[in-house]
Each structure stands twice: as C-alpha cells, then as structure tokens.
Amino acid sequence: MSTQKGPISQFLEKNYLHFNAAALVDAAKGYETHLLEGGKMLISLGGAMSTAELGISLAEMIRQDKVHIISCTGANLEEDVMNLVAHSHYKRVPNYRDLTPEQERELLDQHYNRVTDTCIPEEEAFRRLQKHLEDVWHAAEEKGERYLPHEFLYQVVNSGVLEQYYEIDPKNSWIVAAAEKNLPIVCPGWEDSTTGNIFAANVIKGNLKASTVKSGIEYMIYLTEWYRANSSGKGVGFFQIAGGISGDFPICVVPMMYQDLEWEDVPFWSYFCQISDSTTSYGSYSGAVPNEKITWGKLDIDTPKFVVESDATIVAPLIFSYILGH
C-alpha cells in the first residue's frame, strides 16, 4: 500500500480488488504512471458531469496539472458556471423516478429544467450568464474579432463580472480553475447547449453574426495544432467520462492527421480509459470496447486500456482522488 497516499486512496487499494472496482484502481494507477513518465492527459466530459458537481475534484486536478486539455459538451461548459452563480436556487428532486408527466410540466412552468434529480433554475442560472456572454459577443463583433466558445466564457469568468453572484467556493468550479490557467478546451457541438441556443437566437434576430463564435471545424484545427505540439515523448492519454460527441470528436484527431492529412509519425493516444455504463454491443459507439479503436487507428496494440462499467458520478471523483493522493 502506498504510504504517501491519504485515506481515500488507501481505502481503494485495500477494498477495490475485483471486477469494476479493480478496473477503477487499475485505471487510476495507469493514469498516475502516464503522468509520472511525462505524459499529458485529455479528459472528455459527456453526460451531466458539471451538474453532478465534478468541479469539486476536477478543479484540483486542473490546478495540480493532472489534466492538460479538456473536451466537453456545451452543457458541461456552461453548467459548471451555472452551478457557481445559482447554486442556492437549484432544486433537488430525490423522488424523480416517481414524477408524473403533469409534475414534470409543473417544473417547466416554475422555470426549472430537470437533470435526473437536480433542477436547474432558468432565471438565476441561464439568464444570469446570458447577459454577460452577450456583452462579450457584441464587444468582439464590434472589434471584428472572433473566438471559440470557451474563450468567450473565459473572458466572462476572468473579467470578474460573475463574482457578485458566486454561491459556491470558486475553488470547486472547474471552469474557474481552467480560466485561471487558460487551459485548452475543445467543445464540439457547442450549438447543442443553452448558451449555443441563445447565440443562435441572437443571430436569427439580427443582433449578431454567426461567424463571431468560431465553429466546430475550427475546434478540430485547434486540437490538431495542440496535439502536434504535445504528443512527443510519452504522448497524450485519453480519459473519457461517458460517451457522445465530447469523446468521439477529439479521439478522431489522430486518424484524421495521418489518414486525411497524410502526415507521417503521428503518435497514437498513449493511454485510454472510459467510464461508461453503456451496453458494449449493437453499434453503441459509446459502448465500443477499446480494442475496436485499434481498427480505427486511434489506439495501438500496447496502449494501456481500461474500461470501468459503472456510474461516472461515483467513479470519476474516486479516480481523481487517487491521482491527487487523497
């Protein structure tokens, strides 16, 4: 047992010895080894991990340089900030499985948007952020400037205009930690988010130009440049939380570089872990086992590969705690 590690890590090493529990520890140790050998790590965030308050552990991972780039959905990008500025207005519904369609409609009428057992308050969360994002969009457009979605969010967070609303300790916000470090972020499909919808509405009304916010293709170019600059030596690992576009989009940068760009000597991803409860069959891309990724030119034969088939809201904070030595 590692003597230098804290009680959570020691508990995992003592008790998590078989099945998914053992896979969790193996994945954490593999992640740790990858970093110790000089590797870098991409974390992809699917699902509703920000609303599940992953920021409590992920922010510290960012501060301690245990993650070097993040790929996330637009929802995870905005929902960490919404929790930061409107936490006390969130409504928890422990009995969400028992809600009738009529009760769901009542939540809508009360301006609550439900994510499993947690309801996001529209007025305090979405609208509070909306005004300040619209300000930076307009400011950029007036200067003829264009930015990626996360860069606009960084501008808002770093300006301090949201501090008046803070309702949690900002050290538990992963976006605050990322903005302070100017951590690279890839946010594919940002249009599929509340703030993306707000931007689209502004474009439809004629208030803003669609080109002011850079596109998903420009995110792929940004990721290509980052990967070229960071994949030497031990290389870049891929830690995937849940499925969907946040994982599918960035992992494709490697085959794109050597198949479509025809660049030689493009390193494969050098570590892979996926936390998923998706069924590993029937064309479920989120549930594809890692070996399938060898055939797509993403992973190599000897790439360390881990799958933890469990709930990411339980697993990810434990793995992060182990890596942080808690």
Phi, psi and chi 1 to 4 in degrees:
 res  aa     phi    psi   chi1   chi2   chi3   chi4
   1 MET       -  141.7 -166.4 -179.5  -66.7      -
   2 SER   -74.0  114.4  -53.0      -      -      -
   3 THR   -71.2  -27.8   53.0      -      -      -
   4 GLN   -78.1  -11.0   76.5  -84.5   19.7      -
   5 LYS   -88.0  157.6  -73.0 -171.1  174.7  -72.5
   6 GLY   -84.1 -174.6      -      -      -      -
   7 PRO   -64.5  -33.2   17.5  -28.8      -      -
   8 ILE   -66.3  -46.8  -64.0  172.9      -      -
   9 SER   -63.0  -41.8  -57.1      -      -      -
  10 GLN   -64.8  -39.3  -68.7  178.4   33.9      -
  11 PHE   -60.3  -44.7  176.0   85.9      -      -
  12 LEU   -62.2  -44.4  -66.7  177.9      -      -
  13 GLU   -66.5  -30.4  -71.0 -172.5  -25.8      -
  14 LYS   -82.5  -37.7 -177.9  178.2  179.1 -177.6
  15 ASN  -106.0  -27.0  -67.4  -84.1      -      -
  16 TYR   -94.1   78.9  -78.8   31.9      -      -
  17 LEU  -110.6  -10.9  -56.5  175.5      -      -
  18 HIS  -142.9  157.1  -58.1  -79.7      -      -
  19 PHE    57.4 -137.5  -42.0  136.5      -      -
  20 ASN   -62.9  -31.7  -90.8  -49.9      -      -
  21 ALA   -62.6  -45.0      -      -      -      -
  22 ALA   -66.7  -37.9      -      -      -      -
  23 ALA   -61.4  -36.9      -      -      -      -
  24 LEU   -60.3  -48.4 -177.1  160.5      -      -
  25 VAL   -67.0  -42.6  175.0      -      -      -
  26 ASP   -59.7  -43.2  -69.7  -15.6      -      -
  27 ALA   -63.7  -41.4      -      -      -      -
  28 ALA   -64.4  -43.6      -      -      -      -
  29 LYS   -66.3  -37.7  -71.8 -178.8  174.2  178.4
  30 GLY   -64.3  -40.4      -      -      -      -
  31 TYR   -61.4  -47.6 -169.2  132.1      -      -
  32 GLU   -60.8  -45.6 -171.1  172.4   59.9      -
  33 THR   -61.5  -42.6  -61.4      -      -      -
  34 HIS   -56.8  -44.9 -179.4   75.0      -      -
  35 LEU   -68.8  -43.1  -64.7 -176.9      -      -
  36 LEU   -60.9  -30.4  -72.4  169.9      -      -
  37 GLU   -87.4    8.9  -67.1  177.9   -7.2      -
  38 GLY    94.1    8.2      -      -      -      -
  39 GLY   -77.8  164.3      -      -      -      -
  40 LYS  -113.0  164.3  -64.6 -170.0  174.2  175.4
  41 MET  -135.6  133.0 -169.9   66.5   73.5      -
  42 LEU   -99.3  134.2  176.5  146.0      -      -
  43 ILE  -112.8  129.3  -68.6  179.2      -      -
  44 SER  -108.7  134.8   75.8      -      -      -
  45 LEU  -114.7  107.6  -64.7  179.2      -      -
  46 GLY  -103.7 -167.6      -      -      -      -
  47 GLY    61.4 -150.2      -      -      -      -
  48 ALA  -117.6   48.5      -      -      -      -
  49 MET   -66.2  -30.5  -63.8  -54.1  -64.2      -
  50 SER   -69.2  -40.1  -73.1      -      -      -
  51 THR   -68.7  -26.4  -67.9      -      -      -
  52 ALA   -77.4    5.0      -      -      -      -
  53 GLU    63.4   40.7  -60.1 -169.4   69.4      -
  54 LEU   -62.4  -20.7 -172.2   66.6      -      -
  55 GLY   -54.6  -26.7      -      -      -      -
  56 ILE   -57.9  -40.5  -65.7  168.0      -      -
  57 SER   -99.4  -35.3   56.0      -      -      -
  58 LEU   -67.6  -35.6 -179.5   56.2      -      -
  59 ALA   -59.4  -40.5      -      -      -      -
  60 GLU   -70.2  -34.8 -172.2   62.1   20.2      -
  61 MET   -59.9  -41.3  -69.0  -79.6  -74.8      -
  62 ILE   -66.8  -46.5  -66.6  167.7      -      -
  63 ARG   -60.8  -34.2  -77.3 -169.1  -69.7  -88.6
  64 GLN   -93.8   15.3  -68.0 -164.1   25.6      -
  65 ASP    58.6   35.8  -62.5  -45.4      -      -
  66 LYS   -92.5   -3.4  -53.0  -68.1 -170.7 -171.9
  67 VAL  -141.7  140.4   51.6      -      -      -
  68 HIS  -116.9  -16.7  -55.7   89.0      -      -
  69 ILE  -158.7  146.8 -176.1  168.6      -      -
  70 ILE  -123.8  136.8  -73.9  175.1      -      -
  71 SER  -111.7  127.3  173.6      -      -      -
  72 CYS  -145.6  160.6   68.7      -      -      -
  73 THR   -72.3  161.8   56.6      -      -      -
  74 GLY   -60.1  -34.0      -      -      -      -
  75 ALA   -63.2  -46.0      -      -      -      -
  76 ASN   -67.3  -31.2  -84.5  -57.0      -      -
  77 LEU   -64.0  -46.7 -170.1   70.3      -      -
  78 GLU   -84.5  -31.8   66.4 -165.8   11.5      -
  79 GLU   -72.9  -24.6  -73.9  176.4   16.3      -
  80 ASP   -64.2  -40.6  179.7   82.3      -      -
  81 VAL   -72.4  -36.0 -178.9      -      -      -
  82 MET   -62.6  -41.8  -69.8  174.6 -174.9      -
  83 ASN   -63.4  -36.1  178.8   60.7      -      -
  84 LEU   -62.9  -40.7  174.0   66.9      -      -
  85 VAL   -99.6   -7.6  -58.7      -      -      -
  86 ALA  -140.2   20.1      -      -      -      -
  87 HIS   -52.5  -42.6 -177.4   78.8      -      -
  88 SER   -69.4  -16.4   70.3      -      -      -
  89 HIS   -93.8   -6.6  -60.3  -83.8      -      -
  90 TYR   -66.2  150.5  -82.5   57.4      -      -
  91 LYS  -122.1  126.9  179.9 -174.0  178.9   81.5
  92 ARG   -97.0  136.4 -173.5  152.7  178.2  -93.8
  93 VAL  -123.5   85.2 -172.6      -      -      -
  94 PRO   -60.4  -29.4  -17.6   28.9      -      -
  95 ASN   -96.7   34.2   63.3  -33.7      -      -
  96 TYR   -57.3  -27.8   67.6   92.8      -      -
  97 ARG   -67.3  -20.6  -70.5 -177.5  177.7   88.2
  98 ASP   -96.8    0.1  -56.9  -35.0      -      -
  99 LEU   -67.8  138.0  -65.5  175.7      -      -
 100 THR   -86.1  162.5   64.0      -      -      -
 101 PRO   -55.0  -34.2  -27.3   35.1      -      -
 102 GLU   -67.1  -39.0  -70.3   75.3   19.5      -
 103 GLN   -69.1  -34.1  -72.0  171.2  -47.0      -
 104 GLU   -63.0  -40.5  -58.4  -84.9   22.4      -
 105 ARG   -65.9  -34.7  177.7   55.9 -163.2 -103.0
 106 GLU   -61.9  -40.2  -78.7  174.8   26.9      -
 107 LEU   -62.3  -42.5  -71.1  171.0      -      -
 108 LEU   -59.4  -46.5  169.9   68.0      -      -
 109 ASP   -63.2  -27.1  -67.1  -18.7      -      -
 110 GLN   -89.1    6.9  -66.2  164.0   11.1      -
 111 HIS    64.9   40.6  -56.9  -73.6      -      -
 112 TYR  -113.2  129.4  -79.1  110.9      -      -
 113 ASN  -106.9  119.6  -60.7  130.9      -      -
 114 ARG   -88.3  133.9 -175.4  172.0   70.2   80.2
 115 VAL  -122.5   98.1 -178.7      -      -      -
 116 THR    56.2 -109.0  -47.5      -      -      -
 117 ASP   -99.7    9.4   69.5  -13.7      -      -
 118 THR  -125.8  129.7  -56.5      -      -      -
 119 CYS  -107.5  126.3  -62.7      -      -      -
 120 ILE   -88.0  127.7  -57.7  173.9      -      -
 121 PRO   -79.6  116.5   28.6  -30.9      -      -
 122 GLU   -58.0  -50.9  179.8 -174.5  -37.5      -
 123 GLU   -63.4  -51.0 -161.5   59.0   39.0      -
 124 GLU   -73.6  -35.1  -67.8   80.9    7.5      -
 125 ALA   -88.5  -64.3      -      -      -      -
 126 PHE   -65.4  -50.7  -59.5  126.3      -      -
 127 ARG   -71.2  -32.5  -55.3  -54.5  163.3 -151.5
 128 ARG   -61.2  -40.0 -152.2  165.5  -99.9 -171.8
 129 LEU   -79.6  -34.0 -177.9   56.4      -      -
 130 GLN   -54.7  -50.3  175.1  176.7   -9.3      -
 131 LYS   -56.6  -43.6  174.4 -170.1 -179.4  -58.9
 132 HIS   -75.3  -31.8  -60.4  -67.5      -      -
 133 LEU   -68.1  -42.3  -89.9  174.1      -      -
 134 GLU   -60.5  -35.7  -73.4  174.1  -18.8      -
 135 ASP   -61.2  -46.1  -73.0  -14.9      -      -
 136 VAL   -73.9  -31.7  -66.7      -      -      -
 137 TRP   -61.8  -47.7  -68.0  -25.5      -      -
 138 HIS   -65.1  -41.6  -77.4  -69.3      -      -
 139 ALA   -61.1  -41.6      -      -      -      -
 140 ALA   -65.6  -44.8      -      -      -      -
 141 GLU   -63.0  -39.3 -166.6  163.9  -64.1      -
 142 GLU   -62.9  -29.6  -75.3  164.4   14.2      -
 143 LYS   -94.0    1.4  -70.2 -175.8  -90.1 -173.3
 144 GLY    71.6   26.8      -      -      -      -
 145 GLU  -103.3  154.3  -64.2  172.7   -6.1      -
 146 ARG  -132.8  142.3  -55.2  173.1   62.6 -117.6
 147 TYR  -139.7  161.8  -63.4   99.0      -      -
 148 LEU   -74.2  156.5  -67.5  162.2      -      -
 149 PRO   -52.6  -44.3  -30.6   36.4      -      -
 150 HIS   -69.7  -27.8   78.8  -82.1      -      -
 151 GLU   -67.5  -38.1  -67.0  174.5  -36.5      -
 152 PHE   -63.1  -41.7  -82.9  118.0      -      -
 153 LEU   -65.1  -40.1 -166.7   58.2      -      -
 154 TYR   -58.9  -40.3  -79.9    1.0      -      -
 155 GLN   -59.4  -44.0  -70.4  173.6   24.2      -
 156 VAL   -64.9  -48.9  172.6      -      -      -
 157 VAL   -64.3  -46.1  170.7      -      -      -
 158 ASN   -71.0  -20.8  -73.6  -27.6      -      -
 159 SER   -71.5  -21.0   73.0      -      -      -
 160 GLY    87.3   -0.6      -      -      -      -
 161 VAL   -67.3  -21.1  -66.0      -      -      -
 162 LEU   -87.2  -12.4  -63.6  178.2      -      -
 163 GLU   -59.1  -29.5  -70.9  176.2   12.6      -
 164 GLN   -61.8  -22.6   59.3 -174.4  -50.1      -
 165 TYR  -100.2   -8.4  -49.5  121.5      -      -
 166 TYR   -52.5  129.0  -76.8    4.0      -      -
 167 GLU  -122.8   -1.5  -65.4 -166.0  -11.5      -
 168 ILE  -129.1  166.9   63.3  167.0      -      -
 169 ASP   -64.3  121.5 -170.7  -30.2      -      -
 170 PRO   -60.0  -16.0   15.9  -27.6      -      -
 171 LYS   -68.8  -13.7   76.5  176.0  175.5   53.2
 172 ASN   -96.5    9.9  -69.3  -27.6      -      -
 173 SER  -104.0  119.4  162.6      -      -      -
 174 TRP   -71.4  -28.9   73.5  -96.0      -      -
 175 ILE   -67.5  -39.3  -71.5  -70.2      -      -
 176 VAL   -61.3  -46.0  168.7      -      -      -
 177 ALA   -62.1  -41.6      -      -      -      -
 178 ALA   -67.9  -41.2      -      -      -      -
 179 ALA   -64.3  -39.4      -      -      -      -
 180 GLU   -63.1  -33.4  -73.5  172.2   -6.0      -
 181 LYS   -94.4   -4.6  -83.8 -167.8  175.2  -74.5
 182 ASN    52.2   45.2 -163.1   26.6      -      -
 183 LEU   -63.0  133.7 -173.1   80.1      -      -
 184 PRO   -61.6  136.3  -21.7   33.0      -      -
 185 ILE  -132.3  140.2  -69.7 -179.1      -      -
 186 VAL  -114.3  127.5  178.7      -      -      -
 187 CYS  -128.7   78.2 -175.0      -      -      -
 188 PRO   -69.2  146.1   27.0  -35.0      -      -
 189 GLY    65.1   30.6      -      -      -      -
 190 TRP   -55.5  -26.3  172.0   76.4      -      -
 191 GLU   -56.9  -27.3  -59.6   82.6    2.2      -
 192 ASP   -87.8   63.9  172.7   28.4      -      -
 193 SER  -157.6  164.8   66.9      -      -      -
 194 THR   -62.7  -44.9  -60.2      -      -      -
 195 THR   -68.8  -32.1   47.0      -      -      -
 196 GLY   -64.0  -40.5      -      -      -      -
 197 ASN   -64.7  -39.5  -66.2  165.5      -      -
 198 ILE   -63.2  -41.6  -70.6  166.9      -      -
 199 PHE   -64.0  -45.1  179.7   73.7      -      -
 200 ALA   -59.0  -41.1      -      -      -      -
 201 ALA   -61.7  -39.8      -      -      -      -
 202 ASN   -64.0  -37.4  -88.4  -78.2      -      -
 203 VAL   -67.4  -43.6  173.7      -      -      -
 204 ILE   -62.3  -37.8  -68.3  164.3      -      -
 205 LYS   -73.9  -10.9  -70.6  176.0 -176.6  174.4
 206 GLY    87.1   11.1      -      -      -      -
 207 ASN   -80.4  -28.7  -62.9  -24.0      -      -
 208 LEU  -140.7  160.6  -70.2  163.6      -      -
 209 LYS   -92.9  141.7  -64.8  176.8 -170.2  165.7
 210 ALA   -59.9  -29.5      -      -      -      -
 211 SER   -76.0   -9.7   57.7      -      -      -
 212 THR   -64.4  -36.9  -63.8      -      -      -
 213 VAL   -96.5  124.7  175.8      -      -      -
 214 LYS   -64.8  159.1  -69.2 -175.3  178.2 -179.0
 215 SER   -96.3  175.7   70.1      -      -      -
 216 GLY   -63.6  -34.7      -      -      -      -
 217 ILE   -62.9  -39.3  -65.0  -60.6      -      -
 218 GLU   -67.8  -29.6  -72.5  166.5  -71.3      -
 219 TYR   -64.8  -39.7 -100.9  133.0      -      -
 220 MET   -65.4  -38.2 -175.7   56.7   84.4      -
 221 ILE   -64.5  -44.1  -65.2  164.9      -      -
 222 TYR   -59.9  -42.4  170.4   87.0      -      -
 223 LEU   -68.4  -38.8  177.5   59.7      -      -
 224 THR   -59.6  -46.0  -57.5      -      -      -
 225 GLU   -63.6  -41.2  -67.9  167.2   -8.7      -
 226 TRP   -65.0  -44.4 -175.2   91.1      -      -
 227 TYR   -64.4  -41.1 -164.4   89.0      -      -
 228 ARG   -58.6  -38.1  -75.3  -73.8  -89.8 -177.0
 229 ALA   -80.6  -17.4      -      -      -      -
 230 ASN  -123.3    0.9  -71.1  -83.6      -      -
 231 SER   -98.2    8.4   56.7      -      -      -
 232 SER   -76.5  169.8   60.0      -      -      -
 233 GLY    66.0 -129.4      -      -      -      -
 234 LYS   -65.7  -25.6 -178.3   63.3  178.4  173.4
 235 GLY    91.9 -170.1      -      -      -      -
 236 VAL  -111.8  129.6 -176.1      -      -      -
 237 GLY   -92.3  165.8      -      -      -      -
 238 PHE  -131.6  112.0 -161.5  102.2      -      -
 239 PHE  -112.6  106.3 -171.4   86.5      -      -
 240 GLN  -104.3  120.1 -179.8  172.1  -11.5      -
 241 ILE  -103.0  112.1  -60.9  175.4      -      -
 242 ALA    67.7 -173.0      -      -      -      -
 243 GLY  -111.0 -150.4      -      -      -      -
 244 GLY    82.8 -167.7      -      -      -      -
 245 ILE   -64.7  -29.0 -165.9  170.9      -      -
 246 SER   -64.7  -26.3   57.2      -      -      -
 247 GLY   -96.3  -42.5      -      -      -      -
 248 ASP   -63.4  -41.3  -60.4  -15.7      -      -
 249 PHE   -64.9  -55.2  179.7   91.6      -      -
 250 PRO   -71.6  -31.2   25.3  -35.0      -      -
 251 ILE   -66.2  -23.2 -155.4  166.4      -      -
 252 CYS   -76.2   -8.7  -69.1      -      -      -
 253 VAL   -61.9  -32.5   74.0      -      -      -
 254 VAL   -68.4  -56.4  169.8      -      -      -
 255 PRO   -62.6  -30.8   15.0  -26.9      -      -
 256 MET   -61.3  -39.7 -173.7  -87.7  -72.5      -
 257 MET   -68.7  -42.3  -72.4  163.0   72.4      -
 258 TYR   -94.6  -21.0   73.9   77.4      -      -
 259 GLN   -89.9  -47.9  -69.2  175.3    9.0      -
 260 ASP   -90.5  -39.3  -56.6  -44.1      -      -
 261 LEU   -83.9  -17.8  -77.3  164.9      -      -
 262 GLU    60.0   36.0  -61.3 -179.8  -12.4      -
 263 TRP   -82.5  140.5  -69.8   -9.8      -      -
 264 GLU   -94.2  162.4  -64.8  178.8    3.4      -
 265 ASP    59.0   42.4  -57.1  -39.2      -      -
 266 VAL   -91.4  115.6  178.6      -      -      -
 267 PRO   -69.2  142.7   -9.4   22.9      -      -
 268 PHE   -67.4  163.8  -69.6  109.8      -      -
 269 TRP   -58.2  138.1  -63.6   97.0      -      -
 270 SER  -104.9    5.6   51.8      -      -      -
 271 TYR  -160.6  144.7  161.9  100.7      -      -
 272 PHE  -144.6  130.7  178.1   79.7      -      -
 273 CYS  -139.7  135.9  173.9      -      -      -
 274 GLN  -126.5  129.8 -179.5  173.8    4.1      -
 275 ILE  -100.6  117.8  -54.0  167.8      -      -
 276 SER  -155.0  146.3  175.1      -      -      -
 277 ASP  -113.5   20.8   55.6    8.0      -      -
 278 SER   -75.7  145.4  179.5      -      -      -
 279 THR   -67.5  128.0  -53.8      -      -      -
 280 THR   -85.4   64.4   53.7      -      -      -
 281 SER  -169.6 -179.1   62.7      -      -      -
 282 TYR    54.4   41.6  -54.4  120.4      -      -
 283 GLY    69.7   14.6      -      -      -      -
 284 SER   -75.1  103.2  163.1      -      -      -
 285 TYR   -62.1  -36.8 -164.9   65.4      -      -
 286 SER   -66.0  -23.3  -59.1      -      -      -
 287 GLY  -103.5   12.8      -      -      -      -
 288 ALA   -68.1  132.1      -      -      -      -
 289 VAL   -70.9  152.3  -65.6      -      -      -
 290 PRO   -54.5  -36.8  -28.1   34.9      -      -
 291 ASN   -58.7  -29.7  -80.7   -4.2      -      -
 292 GLU   -60.6  -30.5 -172.4  176.6  -62.0      -
 293 LYS   -70.3  -18.2  -67.8  174.0  170.4   56.9
 294 ILE   -62.6  -41.2  -64.7  171.5      -      -
 295 THR   -68.5  -18.6   73.0      -      -      -
 296 TRP   -96.9    2.6  -70.5   86.5      -      -
 297 GLY    73.5   30.3      -      -      -      -
 298 LYS  -103.5  -40.9  -61.5  165.1 -175.4  172.9
 299 LEU  -120.0  158.1  -53.1  179.0      -      -
 300 ASP  -104.4  173.3 -150.9  -12.1      -      -
 301 ILE   -57.1  -43.1  -66.2  166.9      -      -
 302 ASP   -99.4   12.3   55.9   -1.4      -      -
 303 THR   -63.8  129.2  -55.9      -      -      -
 304 PRO   -60.4  125.5  -20.6   32.1      -      -
 305 LYS  -127.8  133.7  -55.2  172.5 -168.6   71.6
 306 PHE  -138.3  141.3  -53.4   91.7      -      -
 307 VAL  -130.6  126.7  176.9      -      -      -
 308 VAL  -112.6  108.1 -172.0      -      -      -
 309 GLU   -88.7   85.2  -65.7 -178.8  -71.6      -
 310 SER  -161.8 -176.4 -172.1      -      -      -
 311 ASP   -76.7  118.8 -176.0  -27.4      -      -
 312 ALA   -62.5  -28.3      -      -      -      -
 313 THR   -67.6  -22.7   62.6      -      -      -
 314 ILE   -90.9  -43.6  -62.9  167.8      -      -
 315 VAL   -75.5  -48.1  171.2      -      -      -
 316 ALA   -59.5  -46.3      -      -      -      -
 317 PRO   -62.5  -31.3  -23.1   34.1      -      -
 318 LEU   -69.4  -44.2  -72.4  173.0      -      -
 319 ILE   -62.6  -44.5  -69.8  179.2      -      -
 320 PHE   -62.6  -39.7  -67.8  167.5      -      -
 321 SER   -62.1  -40.0  -68.4      -      -      -
 322 TYR   -64.1  -45.9 -174.0   92.0      -      -
 323 ILE   -63.5  -33.6  -66.2  160.4      -      -
 324 LEU   -82.2   -5.4  -67.7  165.5      -      -
 325 GLY    76.8   20.3      -      -      -      -
 326 HIS   -68.4      -  -68.0  166.4      -      -
